[in-house]
Amino acid sequence: MTDPNPIDDTADDYSRFEARLVAHDQDATRVVTADLSETTARQLVTELIDNGVVMPVPGKRVFIHEPSETAFDSSTQLAVFHQGWTAARNADEVRE
């Protein structure tokens, strides 16, 4: 009996195809935070302040994200962080 020709061996094709599909599905379900404008970020931070999720520190130009106790000096950084933080928490709840 001869060894199979490695060029004709398609045993790994299915696993590579499946891995690509899984990666594509994960990309489709991820929250995109990179496309956040400054105006949208300010609006989100204002809503978070109104809802008690974010606490501004007077005189220091710093925001404290209360649930994670993380400080930010930029509304855009805070908005992107909060969107990612919320997405991660929602993903954890779905898994449970």
N, C-alpha and C positions, 0 to 999 in steps of 0.2 A: 504494500500500500504506500502511496506517495504522500508526502506532506502537502497540505492545501497551499495553493498559490496565495501569498499575502496580498497580491493586487486584487484578487477576486474575493477575498474574505470581507464579508459585509456584517459580521457579527456585532461590531461596535457602532454601526450606522444608526440603529434604532435608539441606542442609549444616548448618542450625541444629539439626535433629532429630538428626543424627549427632553433632554437638558435645555436645548434651545427653546422649546415650547414653554417649559417651566419658567425660564428667565424672562421670556416675553410676557407671560401672564403676570409675573411679579412686577415688571416695569409698568404694566397697564394699571395695576392697583395702587401703585405708589402715589402719594400726594406730591404735587409739584409745588415747590416753595420758591424756586429761583426766579420766577417771573412776577415778583411782588413789587409794585411801584411804591414810591415814597408816599404818595397820597393815600393809597390803599393801606399801607402799613400804619400811617397815622390814624386813619379811621378805625382800624382794627384795635390799635392800642387804646384809643379813646373808648371804644366799646368795652374793652377788657377792664379799664379803670372804672367805668360806670358799673360793671358787674362785680367789682371787687376782686378780680383775678390778678390785677396788677396794681401795685402801690407806687405812686411817684414819690421820690424823696425830695422834699422841698429844698431849694438852694444848691443841690448837687447835680441836677440834671441826670438823675439815675432813676431807672424803673426797676422794681423788684417783682419778679414773677412769683407770686405767693405760693402756688402749689409746689413749685420746685425749689423755691428760695434762691433763685438765680438772679443776679443783678445785670442790668444792661444799660449802656449809655447811648444807645441808638434805638429809635423806634422800629427801624427796619430789621435790625438784628432780633429784637424782641418779637416782632410779628412772625418772622421766619421760624424762630425757635418755638413759639407757641403753636404754630401750625404743625410743625414736626412732632412736638410733644403730644398734641391732641391726636394726631394720626397714630402715633405709637400706642397711646392708651386705648384708642378705639380698636386697633389691631389685637391688643392683648385681650380685650373684652370679647372679641369675636372668637378667639382661640379657646376661651374658657367655656 
